[in-house]
Amino acid sequence: MGVPWTITLYAASEAAGREAAAAAFAEVERLNGILSDYDETSELARLSAAAPTAAPVDVSEDLWRVLERAAAIRDATGGAFDPTVGPLTTLWRQSRRSGELPRPDKLAAARAAVGPDTLRLDPEHRAVRLEASGMRLDLGGIGMGYAIDRALEVLRQRSIVAAMIDASGDIGVSGPPPGSLGWRIDVAPLDPMAIGAERQTLVLVDAAVTTSGDVRQGVEIDGIRYSHIVDPRTGVGVVGPAAVTVIAPDCTTADALATAASVLGPVEGLRAVAAEPGAAARFVWLEAGADREAHSPRWPAQPSQSAD
C-alpha cells in the first residue's frame, strides 16, 4: 500500500509467530489488490474505470464493506470524508509536484465527478453504481485501516492474542503484551523537533490510533502550507500546519475519522469524533504563531490512561 508495515506479536513459538505474521502480510497483499487506487488492475481501479456504470456492479465482500463504511462516515461528517474524491486527489498530487494550485477549469471538471450523488450503493445485491463520467474512487483514507483490522483478525484466527500492526503510523493493537497493561504508543507534538516538545504516551488494548496532518506530506504554495489531504468541498489540500490523532475501537474508523477531522478543523472535527462511539481525538495546530491543542471528551487525560 505504498508504506512500510510492521507486525509485532507474541506467540507460543517462533515458528507459530512467523507463520501467523506471514498469513497477516498475505492478507494485506490480497487487500491491496482489491482496494489500491495506484494499481490499475485492482478491483477498485477497474470499478472506477467503468464509470459511469450502466447498471449496478457486483463487488467483493471486502470492497463492499469498505465502501459501505466510507459512505456512513461521509454522511456522518457532512461530506468531509468522501470515497469519490479521487479526481480531486489526482489533481492535487499534480499540484504538489508542480508547486502550483490547480487551474480553475480543471478543478471544476474534477469536482463535477465528486460527491454523494455520484455513488449509489445497493445493499440488497451488494452492488455499486457510479453515476458520473470521470469518477475515481479513492479509499486512501480508510483502506489501510481496514487492512490492519483484517490482518489482526487473521492473527486472532491463529491464536495470536497480543499483537500490534503499524502501517506508517496507522496502528491497530489486540491484547496487551505479556506482563503489561497494554501497548505503549507515543503521540508526537505538532513540531517533534521543537525545543521542549513533549510526546504523550497512550496505552491501548483492542483499539486503534492514527494521525493525519501535513507534517510529513505538506507542501507550500504561494506562502501557504497545504496538507496532502484534500478537502472534498474545495478540491485543494487542507491548510496547515495541523495534525489530528484519533483513537477508535477499530482502525477502519480511526483512519477515516482522522481524515474527516483534518478537513473539518478543530471545532467541528472534534465534535464529529465525539459523536462516534468509543472514539476520541487530539487536535494540534498553529494559530497566530503559537501551538494550540484541543481534545474531545474521551481523550486520555493522563499518559498512562487509555480511551474508554
Backbone bond lengths (Angstrom), bond angles and torsions (degrees), N, CA, C in turn:
res aa  C-N    CA-C-N  psi(-1)  N-CA   C-N-CA  omega(-1)  CA-C   N-CA-C  phi
1 M - - - 1.466 - - 1.519 112.06 -
2 G 1.332 115.19 18.53 1.453 119.41 173.84 1.507 115.59 85.83
3 V 1.351 118.19 5.36 1.467 121.44 179.36 1.524 108.60 -138.39
4 P 1.352 116.82 159.88 1.469 119.44 176.09 1.532 110.78 -70.19
5 W 1.324 116.28 142.74 1.464 122.73 175.29 1.524 108.84 -118.96
6 T 1.328 116.04 138.40 1.457 121.59 176.49 1.523 109.11 -130.06
7 I 1.328 116.37 130.97 1.458 121.63 175.23 1.522 108.30 -115.78
8 T 1.325 115.13 122.90 1.459 121.24 175.73 1.523 107.43 -115.23
9 L 1.319 117.73 127.86 1.465 119.10 -175.43 1.520 111.27 -148.13
10 Y 1.324 115.33 162.30 1.458 123.02 175.01 1.523 107.38 -117.44
11 A 1.339 116.13 129.19 1.456 120.93 -175.73 1.523 109.94 -136.05
12 A 1.329 115.25 165.96 1.463 120.62 -179.64 1.515 111.61 -66.98
13 S 1.335 117.51 -27.04 1.453 121.38 178.33 1.516 109.14 -151.48
14 E 1.333 115.94 161.44 1.462 119.11 178.88 1.523 110.84 -62.43
15 A 1.323 116.81 -39.50 1.460 120.44 -179.59 1.528 111.04 -62.56
16 A 1.331 116.17 -43.66 1.470 119.99 179.48 1.523 110.69 -64.81
17 G 1.337 115.69 -38.65 1.460 119.46 179.26 1.512 112.44 -66.00
18 R 1.321 116.65 -43.55 1.467 120.42 179.66 1.532 110.75 -65.22
19 E 1.323 116.60 -39.61 1.461 120.12 179.51 1.524 110.96 -65.19
20 A 1.327 116.32 -42.34 1.466 120.43 179.48 1.525 110.89 -66.11
21 A 1.332 116.89 -43.59 1.469 119.99 179.39 1.524 110.94 -62.46
22 A 1.328 116.87 -41.67 1.461 120.17 178.95 1.520 110.87 -61.47
23 A 1.335 116.85 -40.16 1.466 120.38 178.71 1.531 111.16 -65.64
24 A 1.336 116.60 -38.34 1.467 120.34 178.96 1.524 110.90 -67.01
25 F 1.329 116.97 -43.44 1.461 119.89 177.04 1.529 111.61 -62.99
26 A 1.326 116.37 -37.00 1.465 120.30 177.82 1.526 110.89 -64.26
27 E 1.327 116.43 -36.31 1.462 120.16 177.79 1.524 110.97 -66.03
28 V 1.322 117.01 -40.40 1.462 120.85 176.79 1.530 110.34 -61.69
29 E 1.332 116.08 -44.35 1.463 120.29 179.10 1.530 110.88 -62.24
30 R 1.332 116.89 -40.29 1.464 120.59 178.40 1.537 110.72 -62.08
31 L 1.325 115.76 -44.20 1.462 119.54 -179.29 1.523 111.90 -69.43
32 N 1.322 117.38 -30.39 1.455 119.82 175.08 1.527 110.60 -59.80
33 G 1.316 116.21 -36.04 1.454 120.49 177.87 1.518 113.96 -71.40
34 I 1.310 116.37 -11.05 1.465 121.47 177.99 1.521 111.40 -102.69
35 L 1.338 117.72 -43.97 1.459 122.62 -166.91 1.525 115.31 -102.27
36 S 1.328 118.74 -9.72 1.463 121.04 -174.35 1.532 111.99 -67.20
37 D 1.346 115.84 136.73 1.466 119.63 172.52 1.529 110.64 -100.23
38 Y 1.340 117.49 1.95 1.466 122.20 175.19 1.527 111.52 -94.50
39 D 1.334 115.78 -35.48 1.460 121.43 -178.51 1.531 109.36 -83.06
40 E 1.318 116.74 112.95 1.461 120.90 -176.56 1.522 112.87 -66.55
41 T 1.338 117.15 -14.91 1.459 120.06 179.94 1.531 112.36 -94.72
42 S 1.342 118.57 -2.80 1.457 120.64 -179.07 1.524 110.45 -66.92
43 E 1.323 115.20 159.41 1.463 119.18 178.38 1.521 110.76 -60.94
44 L 1.324 117.20 -39.97 1.467 120.97 179.93 1.523 110.91 -62.67
45 A 1.337 116.94 -45.84 1.465 121.09 -178.51 1.526 110.89 -64.71
46 R 1.329 116.53 -39.59 1.463 119.42 179.85 1.519 111.17 -67.70
47 L 1.322 116.49 -35.34 1.463 119.69 176.10 1.520 110.20 -65.46
48 S 1.315 117.41 -45.56 1.462 121.15 179.28 1.522 111.45 -60.72
49 A 1.335 116.42 -39.25 1.467 120.72 -178.12 1.525 112.06 -65.25
50 A 1.330 117.10 -20.10 1.467 120.98 -178.85 1.522 112.83 -85.53
51 A 1.334 118.45 -5.32 1.471 121.45 -176.37 1.530 111.95 -68.28
52 P 1.330 116.47 141.14 1.465 127.09 -7.89 1.522 111.33 -77.65
53 T 1.319 116.93 142.04 1.454 120.62 -177.89 1.529 109.56 -85.48
54 A 1.318 115.95 137.24 1.464 120.31 -179.59 1.516 111.52 -70.24
55 A 1.332 116.12 -25.68 1.465 121.70 -179.78 1.525 107.95 -148.77
56 P 1.322 117.90 164.35 1.462 119.66 177.05 1.528 111.53 -58.21
57 V 1.336 116.08 141.52 1.454 122.82 -177.89 1.529 108.98 -107.66
58 D 1.335 116.73 126.48 1.455 120.45 175.94 1.527 109.77 -65.89
59 V 1.324 115.98 136.83 1.466 119.94 -179.55 1.519 109.84 -126.62
60 S 1.325 116.04 164.91 1.462 121.32 179.41 1.524 110.47 -66.67
61 E 1.318 115.51 162.71 1.457 120.37 -179.65 1.528 111.20 -61.63
62 D 1.329 117.20 -40.27 1.467 119.94 -178.66 1.523 111.47 -66.58
63 L 1.320 117.79 -45.96 1.459 119.94 179.05 1.517 110.43 -63.13
64 W 1.331 116.39 -38.80 1.464 119.51 178.72 1.527 110.92 -62.48
65 R 1.330 117.08 -46.36 1.466 120.28 -178.81 1.528 111.45 -58.42
66 V 1.327 116.05 -43.99 1.459 119.57 -177.69 1.530 110.62 -68.55
67 L 1.320 117.68 -44.06 1.470 120.27 179.49 1.525 111.23 -64.68
68 E 1.311 116.90 -39.74 1.460 120.28 179.60 1.520 111.02 -64.06
69 R 1.341 116.54 -44.15 1.459 119.97 178.60 1.526 110.94 -68.01
70 A 1.323 116.49 -39.16 1.462 120.41 178.30 1.525 110.94 -61.31
71 A 1.325 116.77 -41.67 1.464 120.32 179.32 1.518 110.97 -65.75
72 A 1.343 116.93 -36.70 1.461 120.01 178.89 1.526 111.15 -65.65
73 I 1.331 116.79 -42.38 1.472 119.76 179.23 1.525 110.15 -71.38
74 R 1.320 117.72 -34.33 1.473 121.12 173.56 1.524 110.14 -56.41
75 D 1.324 116.67 -48.25 1.459 120.40 -178.16 1.526 111.62 -67.68
76 A 1.339 116.98 -37.44 1.460 120.76 -178.24 1.528 112.51 -71.61
77 T 1.340 117.03 -22.30 1.470 120.66 -177.10 1.528 112.27 -109.73
78 G 1.313 117.08 14.08 1.463 120.00 177.86 1.514 113.47 64.39
79 G 1.336 117.02 29.41 1.457 120.29 177.80 1.513 114.59 87.40
80 A 1.340 118.30 5.78 1.471 119.95 177.80 1.525 110.84 -65.82
81 F 1.325 115.78 -30.49 1.455 121.47 171.01 1.526 106.93 -111.03
82 D 1.334 117.11 127.74 1.461 119.48 -175.16 1.528 109.78 -146.32
83 P 1.340 117.79 117.79 1.467 119.83 -178.87 1.521 114.27 -70.04
84 T 1.334 118.07 -8.48 1.470 120.47 178.32 1.520 112.39 -93.00
85 V 1.324 117.90 9.82 1.470 122.13 -172.75 1.528 113.16 -72.16
86 G 1.317 118.17 -2.02 1.465 122.45 -174.74 1.519 116.66 -46.42
87 P 1.342 120.13 -48.20 1.470 119.37 179.35 1.530 112.74 -58.59
88 L 1.326 116.51 -33.66 1.464 119.94 179.97 1.524 111.49 -76.84
89 T 1.339 117.66 -37.37 1.464 118.87 178.16 1.526 110.96 -67.74
90 T 1.321 116.84 -35.17 1.471 119.97 175.84 1.523 110.51 -61.95
91 L 1.311 116.41 -44.97 1.460 121.60 179.94 1.530 110.55 -65.53
92 W 1.332 116.10 -39.59 1.466 119.81 -177.78 1.520 111.54 -70.76
93 R 1.322 117.78 -32.96 1.463 120.18 175.10 1.527 110.42 -61.26
94 Q 1.312 116.68 -38.53 1.462 120.72 177.18 1.527 110.48 -64.94
95 S 1.329 116.72 -39.11 1.465 120.45 178.88 1.519 111.25 -66.46
96 R 1.324 117.13 -38.31 1.465 120.36 179.25 1.525 110.77 -64.90
97 R 1.329 116.77 -33.29 1.462 119.64 178.38 1.523 111.91 -76.68
98 S 1.329 116.69 -38.69 1.462 120.91 -175.58 1.522 113.24 -85.92
99 G 1.336 116.72 -22.61 1.459 120.34 -176.11 1.517 113.46 76.27
100 E 1.341 116.25 19.53 1.463 120.71 179.30 1.524 109.62 -128.95
101 L 1.331 115.99 143.91 1.462 120.38 177.98 1.530 110.30 -66.44
102 P 1.344 117.75 153.13 1.464 120.20 -179.88 1.525 111.86 -60.57
103 R 1.316 116.51 145.57 1.459 120.83 174.47 1.523 109.38 -64.48
104 P 1.342 118.33 140.96 1.464 121.23 -177.06 1.526 113.53 -55.44
105 D 1.339 118.24 -37.68 1.462 119.28 -178.64 1.529 111.36 -69.36
106 K 1.337 116.91 -38.81 1.458 119.86 178.03 1.529 110.80 -69.07
107 L 1.323 116.07 -36.92 1.457 120.38 179.02 1.529 110.48 -65.14
108 A 1.317 116.60 -42.17 1.466 120.97 179.33 1.525 110.74 -63.79
109 A 1.328 116.96 -40.78 1.465 120.65 -179.93 1.524 110.62 -65.65
110 A 1.323 117.16 -40.98 1.462 120.55 179.71 1.521 111.08 -67.21
111 R 1.330 117.16 -41.41 1.459 120.13 -178.69 1.520 111.82 -65.66
112 A 1.324 117.69 -25.57 1.465 120.72 178.85 1.523 111.94 -67.77
113 A 1.329 116.99 -19.23 1.462 120.83 -179.18 1.527 112.17 -102.89
114 V 1.328 116.58 13.85 1.460 121.91 -176.09 1.530 109.68 -124.77
115 G 1.335 115.97 143.33 1.457 119.73 174.34 1.518 112.63 136.21
116 P 1.332 116.99 162.54 1.468 120.79 -175.95 1.519 114.02 -61.24
117 D 1.318 118.02 -28.94 1.463 120.34 -178.77 1.525 113.08 -73.92
118 T 1.325 117.54 -11.46 1.470 119.82 -177.62 1.521 112.55 -88.83
119 L 1.327 117.38 -12.18 1.462 121.69 -177.09 1.521 109.75 -121.93
120 R 1.327 116.84 120.51 1.459 122.49 179.57 1.524 109.27 -117.12
121 L 1.333 115.84 126.60 1.459 121.13 178.99 1.523 109.95 -108.46
122 D 1.332 116.02 134.14 1.463 122.66 179.89 1.521 108.11 -113.91
123 P 1.359 117.60 92.38 1.468 120.32 -175.70 1.524 113.28 -61.86
124 E 1.316 117.47 -33.94 1.460 120.32 -176.45 1.527 111.35 -62.02
125 H 1.333 116.41 -37.96 1.457 120.56 -177.23 1.527 113.28 -108.97
126 R 1.344 116.99 3.59 1.475 122.34 -176.73 1.525 109.72 50.42
127 A 1.331 113.76 54.06 1.464 120.24 -175.32 1.524 110.01 -129.89
128 V 1.331 115.12 157.35 1.463 122.47 -175.12 1.522 109.04 -128.02
129 R 1.318 115.05 137.29 1.460 120.06 175.84 1.524 109.16 -121.77
130 L 1.323 116.53 129.36 1.467 122.45 176.68 1.520 108.39 -103.32
131 E 1.319 116.50 124.45 1.457 121.11 -168.86 1.522 115.23 -96.13
132 A 1.320 118.31 -15.88 1.472 120.14 -172.99 1.524 111.58 -121.40
133 S 1.306 115.93 144.03 1.466 119.85 174.85 1.529 108.55 -72.06
134 G 1.329 115.83 150.06 1.454 120.46 -179.32 1.508 114.48 79.41
135 M 1.340 117.79 8.41 1.461 119.78 179.80 1.521 110.91 -68.36
136 R 1.325 115.00 151.21 1.463 121.38 174.85 1.523 107.55 -150.92
137 L 1.324 115.86 107.28 1.457 120.10 -179.79 1.525 109.72 -71.46
138 D 1.310 116.20 141.05 1.464 122.23 -178.33 1.523 107.86 -134.34
139 L 1.332 116.50 112.42 1.461 121.79 -179.70 1.523 111.10 -106.78
140 G 1.342 116.43 23.79 1.456 120.99 -178.78 1.510 114.04 -61.30
141 G 1.315 118.32 -24.55 1.457 121.44 -179.09 1.508 113.75 -94.53
142 I 1.336 117.83 8.28 1.463 120.21 -179.12 1.522 112.64 -148.14
143 G 1.325 117.63 -28.21 1.458 121.21 -174.65 1.512 113.53 -63.38
144 M 1.341 117.29 -38.75 1.454 120.06 -179.94 1.523 110.51 -66.22
145 G 1.328 115.98 -40.56 1.460 119.64 177.63 1.519 111.75 -62.21
146 Y 1.337 116.32 -40.83 1.461 120.24 178.01 1.526 110.27 -63.50
147 A 1.328 117.47 -41.55 1.463 120.94 179.94 1.524 110.93 -63.44
148 I 1.323 117.74 -37.58 1.464 120.79 176.27 1.520 110.34 -63.10
149 D 1.328 116.97 -45.32 1.464 120.47 179.35 1.524 111.32 -60.38
150 R 1.322 116.46 -43.09 1.458 120.23 -179.10 1.541 110.77 -68.21
151 A 1.320 117.08 -38.49 1.460 120.06 178.77 1.532 110.96 -65.74
152 L 1.333 117.42 -38.67 1.459 120.32 175.87 1.527 110.78 -63.42
153 E 1.325 117.08 -36.36 1.462 120.51 177.88 1.526 110.60 -66.32
154 V 1.327 117.15 -38.94 1.467 120.73 176.06 1.530 110.01 -60.24
155 L 1.320 117.04 -41.18 1.464 120.37 178.15 1.531 110.98 -64.30
156 R 1.328 116.98 -42.00 1.468 120.29 178.71 1.523 110.86 -60.66
157 Q 1.318 116.46 -40.22 1.461 120.58 179.18 1.518 111.82 -62.90
158 R 1.320 117.08 -19.67 1.464 122.14 178.49 1.524 111.35 -106.61
159 S 1.340 114.75 25.25 1.474 122.84 173.84 1.521 113.86 65.69
160 I 1.336 117.00 23.63 1.466 120.89 173.49 1.520 107.44 -93.21
161 V 1.321 117.14 107.65 1.463 120.77 -174.42 1.523 112.54 -103.06
162 A 1.333 118.29 -7.20 1.469 122.29 178.16 1.516 108.36 -129.62
163 A 1.331 115.76 106.42 1.472 119.75 -176.91 1.519 110.49 -152.98
164 M 1.318 114.95 154.99 1.461 122.37 173.24 1.524 108.12 -133.83
165 I 1.333 116.43 132.45 1.457 121.68 175.18 1.518 107.95 -118.00
166 D 1.321 115.17 126.02 1.467 122.15 -177.79 1.520 108.41 -121.52
167 A 1.328 116.20 113.65 1.465 121.73 176.45 1.520 107.86 -110.19
168 S 1.320 115.86 82.01 1.457 122.61 178.42 1.529 112.50 52.79
169 G 1.345 115.79 43.64 1.460 119.71 176.31 1.505 114.99 103.70
170 D 1.322 118.75 -17.59 1.458 121.75 168.31 1.519 106.42 -84.65
171 I 1.332 117.36 116.38 1.464 120.92 -169.17 1.518 110.69 -126.49
172 G 1.333 115.69 131.75 1.446 121.86 172.20 1.514 109.32 -125.12
173 V 1.336 117.13 141.65 1.462 120.88 -179.15 1.525 109.65 -132.38
174 S 1.334 115.44 153.86 1.457 120.73 173.47 1.523 108.21 -107.67
175 G 1.338 118.61 -129.79 1.456 119.76 -177.70 1.514 112.68 -69.53
176 P 1.336 117.10 165.96 1.471 121.18 -175.72 1.515 112.02 -72.17
177 P 1.325 117.57 153.02 1.464 120.67 172.46 1.528 109.97 -60.63
178 P 1.314 118.20 154.36 1.461 120.58 179.93 1.529 112.37 -54.25
179 G 1.320 115.68 132.85 1.450 120.94 176.73 1.509 116.08 76.01
180 S 1.332 117.62 13.02 1.468 119.70 -179.32 1.524 109.93 -131.66
181 L 1.325 115.00 166.06 1.461 120.89 179.75 1.523 112.24 -81.50
182 G 1.322 116.27 -22.58 1.457 119.35 -177.97 1.519 110.77 172.35
183 W 1.308 115.56 -175.62 1.466 122.24 178.98 1.524 108.94 -84.10
184 R 1.325 116.40 127.12 1.461 122.07 -178.93 1.530 108.86 -90.93
185 I 1.324 115.51 121.45 1.464 121.74 -175.85 1.521 108.81 -129.13
186 D 1.324 116.83 125.09 1.461 121.40 179.34 1.527 110.70 -82.75
187 V 1.324 116.05 139.04 1.465 122.85 173.28 1.516 107.47 -112.46
188 A 1.313 116.03 116.60 1.460 120.92 -173.54 1.527 111.65 -77.75
189 P 1.342 118.20 155.37 1.463 121.88 173.14 1.526 110.45 -72.57
190 L 1.336 116.62 176.54 1.463 121.22 -178.42 1.530 110.62 -58.45
191 D 1.334 116.80 -42.57 1.462 121.54 177.67 1.524 108.17 -119.46
192 P 1.338 118.07 95.05 1.466 120.12 -176.44 1.523 113.45 -61.26
193 M 1.339 117.87 -20.94 1.462 121.33 -176.90 1.522 112.41 -90.63
194 A 1.321 117.29 -5.17 1.468 120.04 -177.42 1.533 110.69 -67.61
195 I 1.327 115.56 145.43 1.460 120.86 178.63 1.527 109.49 -65.03
196 G 1.322 115.58 129.04 1.459 120.63 179.00 1.513 114.00 81.93
197 A 1.331 117.78 2.76 1.461 120.18 -179.90 1.527 110.32 -64.70
198 E 1.318 117.42 131.50 1.453 122.10 -177.43 1.528 110.56 -113.68
199 R 1.330 114.29 143.50 1.456 120.79 176.63 1.524 109.48 -100.54
200 Q 1.315 116.61 138.17 1.452 119.99 172.61 1.525 108.28 -90.84
201 T 1.309 116.11 139.39 1.459 120.92 178.32 1.515 109.93 -104.17
202 L 1.322 115.97 123.47 1.453 122.50 175.46 1.516 109.22 -96.54
203 V 1.312 117.36 147.82 1.460 122.81 173.96 1.524 107.06 -121.22
204 L 1.338 116.13 110.11 1.458 120.80 -169.90 1.526 112.03 -121.15
205 V 1.323 114.85 146.39 1.458 123.57 174.42 1.519 107.83 -136.40
206 D 1.336 117.04 132.52 1.466 121.64 179.34 1.524 110.91 46.97
207 A 1.302 115.60 55.93 1.462 121.35 -176.00 1.523 109.36 -153.41
208 A 1.316 115.03 -179.13 1.464 120.97 179.62 1.517 109.23 -142.29
209 V 1.325 115.52 154.20 1.458 121.01 176.17 1.522 108.31 -144.88
210 T 1.311 116.01 138.60 1.458 120.47 177.95 1.516 109.50 -147.96
211 T 1.319 116.10 150.76 1.462 122.00 -179.14 1.523 109.92 -123.10
212 S 1.324 115.82 134.97 1.468 121.86 175.16 1.517 108.80 -121.89
213 G 1.325 115.58 143.68 1.456 119.83 178.34 1.512 111.03 171.23
214 D 1.331 115.55 -168.27 1.458 120.48 -173.90 1.518 112.88 -111.04
215 V 1.340 118.04 12.08 1.457 120.22 -175.66 1.522 110.88 -61.89
216 R 1.334 117.47 -44.68 1.464 121.08 -175.76 1.517 113.33 -96.79
217 Q 1.322 117.42 -28.24 1.453 119.25 -172.28 1.532 112.87 -124.77
218 G 1.317 116.39 29.61 1.451 119.66 178.99 1.523 112.54 -82.30
219 V 1.325 115.15 165.03 1.455 121.38 176.81 1.526 107.89 -143.93
220 E 1.336 116.99 143.90 1.460 120.89 178.05 1.525 109.39 -107.07
221 I 1.326 115.52 124.32 1.459 122.26 179.26 1.526 108.44 -129.04
222 D 1.313 116.38 123.32 1.472 121.65 -179.54 1.526 111.74 53.49
223 G 1.343 116.15 39.75 1.457 120.58 175.91 1.510 115.48 80.36
224 I 1.328 118.51 3.27 1.460 122.31 179.92 1.526 108.92 -114.45
225 R 1.326 116.36 133.72 1.463 120.23 179.46 1.533 109.35 -90.60
226 Y 1.331 114.95 128.34 1.453 121.40 -179.80 1.530 109.72 -118.72
227 S 1.327 115.05 150.11 1.453 121.71 174.51 1.521 110.58 -85.21
228 H 1.337 116.21 164.44 1.465 120.45 171.08 1.522 110.98 -73.68
229 I 1.345 116.80 -15.06 1.464 121.44 -180.00 1.519 109.11 -78.08
230 V 1.328 116.83 124.51 1.460 121.71 -177.04 1.521 110.69 -90.95
231 D 1.305 116.13 134.43 1.463 121.87 172.23 1.522 107.58 -81.97
232 P 1.335 118.99 112.99 1.466 120.50 -178.13 1.528 113.17 -59.84
233 R 1.314 116.87 -19.91 1.465 120.43 -177.58 1.517 112.80 -81.71
234 T 1.344 116.74 -25.38 1.467 120.42 -179.03 1.519 112.73 -112.38
235 G 1.327 116.28 -26.83 1.454 120.72 -179.01 1.513 114.22 87.25
236 V 1.324 118.50 0.13 1.463 121.36 177.96 1.527 109.10 -121.87
237 G 1.343 116.18 171.18 1.451 120.72 -177.79 1.512 113.02 -65.76
238 V 1.315 115.15 152.37 1.456 121.70 177.04 1.525 108.93 -65.19
239 V 1.320 116.76 135.31 1.459 121.40 -179.44 1.530 109.48 -74.92
240 G 1.345 116.36 132.37 1.458 121.74 -178.84 1.523 111.00 -119.57
241 P 1.323 116.57 -160.35 1.462 126.19 0.22 1.530 112.20 -79.75
242 A 1.334 115.16 141.75 1.463 122.08 179.45 1.515 108.65 -163.08
243 A 1.327 115.57 158.36 1.462 121.41 175.88 1.515 108.62 -151.42
244 V 1.314 116.19 143.01 1.457 121.18 176.73 1.518 108.53 -129.15
245 T 1.322 115.75 132.81 1.458 122.62 176.87 1.511 108.79 -112.23
246 V 1.327 116.68 129.44 1.457 122.02 -177.02 1.519 110.35 -120.39
247 I 1.320 116.13 132.53 1.458 123.54 170.84 1.529 106.93 -106.05
248 A 1.323 117.24 136.30 1.461 121.35 179.19 1.520 109.46 -150.55
249 P 1.333 117.39 165.45 1.465 119.55 179.57 1.529 113.62 -64.56
250 D 1.317 117.97 -23.81 1.458 121.86 179.39 1.518 109.05 -140.79
251 C 1.341 115.80 158.69 1.458 120.23 -174.14 1.530 111.97 -78.03
252 T 1.322 117.78 -26.46 1.461 120.12 175.32 1.522 110.04 -57.11
253 T 1.325 115.63 -47.57 1.467 121.35 -179.98 1.515 111.55 -68.75
254 A 1.338 117.62 -45.49 1.462 120.86 -178.66 1.515 110.97 -60.09
255 D 1.330 117.13 -43.14 1.461 122.60 -178.53 1.527 110.81 -60.50
256 A 1.331 116.05 -51.32 1.462 120.06 -176.52 1.527 112.39 -69.55
257 L 1.322 116.77 -39.41 1.467 119.51 -179.80 1.525 111.59 -66.54
258 A 1.330 117.37 -35.46 1.462 119.71 178.58 1.523 110.40 -63.53
259 T 1.328 116.63 -40.66 1.466 120.20 177.20 1.515 110.67 -64.70
260 A 1.330 116.77 -47.36 1.463 120.64 -179.02 1.521 111.70 -62.38
261 A 1.330 117.16 -42.51 1.457 120.34 -179.61 1.519 111.43 -65.55
262 S 1.335 117.14 -35.27 1.469 120.19 176.45 1.522 110.49 -59.83
263 V 1.324 116.01 -40.89 1.462 120.89 -179.94 1.525 110.99 -70.21
264 L 1.316 117.24 -40.88 1.465 121.65 -174.01 1.529 113.43 -75.09
265 G 1.344 117.29 -27.45 1.455 120.19 -176.99 1.519 111.64 89.71
266 P 1.343 117.55 174.97 1.465 121.52 -170.90 1.520 115.41 -57.89
267 V 1.308 118.19 -48.04 1.464 120.21 -173.73 1.525 111.43 -70.38
268 E 1.326 117.04 -59.90 1.458 120.48 -177.89 1.522 111.33 -69.61
269 G 1.330 117.33 -34.62 1.451 120.76 -179.52 1.521 112.21 -63.57
270 L 1.321 117.30 -47.34 1.458 120.72 179.21 1.525 111.20 -65.88
271 R 1.332 116.24 -33.89 1.466 119.89 176.82 1.524 110.95 -64.92
272 A 1.325 116.09 -40.57 1.468 120.23 179.65 1.520 110.88 -65.85
273 V 1.325 117.23 -41.25 1.462 120.63 178.83 1.522 110.46 -65.78
274 A 1.320 117.19 -42.11 1.462 121.21 -179.30 1.526 111.91 -61.63
275 A 1.329 117.30 -27.17 1.463 121.32 -179.46 1.523 112.65 -77.32
276 E 1.333 117.87 -14.34 1.460 121.79 -179.36 1.527 108.92 -89.47
277 P 1.332 118.84 124.12 1.467 121.06 -177.56 1.532 112.58 -55.27
278 G 1.337 115.81 128.96 1.452 121.68 175.94 1.507 115.90 77.77
279 A 1.324 118.45 2.17 1.468 121.04 -176.65 1.524 111.36 -99.87
280 A 1.328 115.11 151.23 1.465 121.76 177.24 1.519 108.50 -147.35
281 A 1.341 116.26 158.22 1.465 119.01 -177.17 1.515 111.74 -149.38
282 R 1.324 113.49 153.28 1.462 122.25 170.75 1.514 107.74 -123.32
283 F 1.324 116.84 130.27 1.466 122.94 -179.86 1.522 107.83 -114.85
284 V 1.338 116.85 129.76 1.462 121.77 173.97 1.518 107.90 -126.46
285 W 1.328 116.76 138.68 1.455 120.45 -178.80 1.521 110.22 -156.02
286 L 1.326 115.15 166.14 1.457 121.47 -179.97 1.520 108.65 -102.02
287 E 1.326 115.49 127.59 1.464 120.48 -179.84 1.527 109.04 -140.00
288 A 1.332 115.60 122.56 1.467 121.43 -179.42 1.523 111.34 54.63
289 G 1.336 115.88 38.21 1.451 120.48 176.13 1.513 115.43 80.71
290 A 1.336 117.56 1.83 1.463 120.73 -178.15 1.529 110.53 -122.69
291 D 1.342 115.77 145.14 1.458 120.38 176.48 1.524 110.16 -71.69
292 R 1.324 115.49 134.35 1.460 121.62 176.02 1.519 108.92 -119.39
293 E 1.334 116.01 153.35 1.452 120.43 -179.35 1.525 109.52 -145.76
294 A 1.326 115.77 138.67 1.467 121.16 177.76 1.518 108.52 -145.55
295 H 1.349 115.68 154.25 1.454 120.88 -175.99 1.527 110.53 -132.25
296 S 1.315 115.84 153.44 1.459 121.00 170.14 1.525 108.49 -81.23
297 P 1.340 118.82 165.25 1.470 120.87 -173.12 1.526 115.12 -56.89
298 R 1.331 119.90 -35.17 1.469 120.80 -175.22 1.526 113.55 -88.81
299 W 1.322 118.34 1.51 1.463 119.24 -179.03 1.529 109.70 -63.79
300 P 1.340 118.63 134.58 1.467 121.27 -177.99 1.524 112.26 -56.81
301 A 1.320 116.13 128.44 1.457 120.65 -177.94 1.513 112.09 -79.75
302 Q 1.331 117.20 -26.62 1.453 121.76 -178.35 1.528 109.31 -123.18
303 P 1.331 118.19 147.92 1.467 121.15 -178.71 1.521 114.09 -55.33
304 S 1.323 118.18 -26.88 1.451 120.64 -175.70 1.517 113.62 -89.25
305 Q 1.321 117.69 -0.74 1.455 121.19 -177.30 1.518 110.14 -98.02
306 S 1.309 115.90 163.30 1.461 121.51 174.27 1.509 109.33 -125.15
307 A 1.331 116.84 161.26 1.462 120.91 -179.08 1.521 109.80 -67.48
308 D 1.352 115.92 143.82 1.462 118.42 177.55 1.510 110.17 -89.15
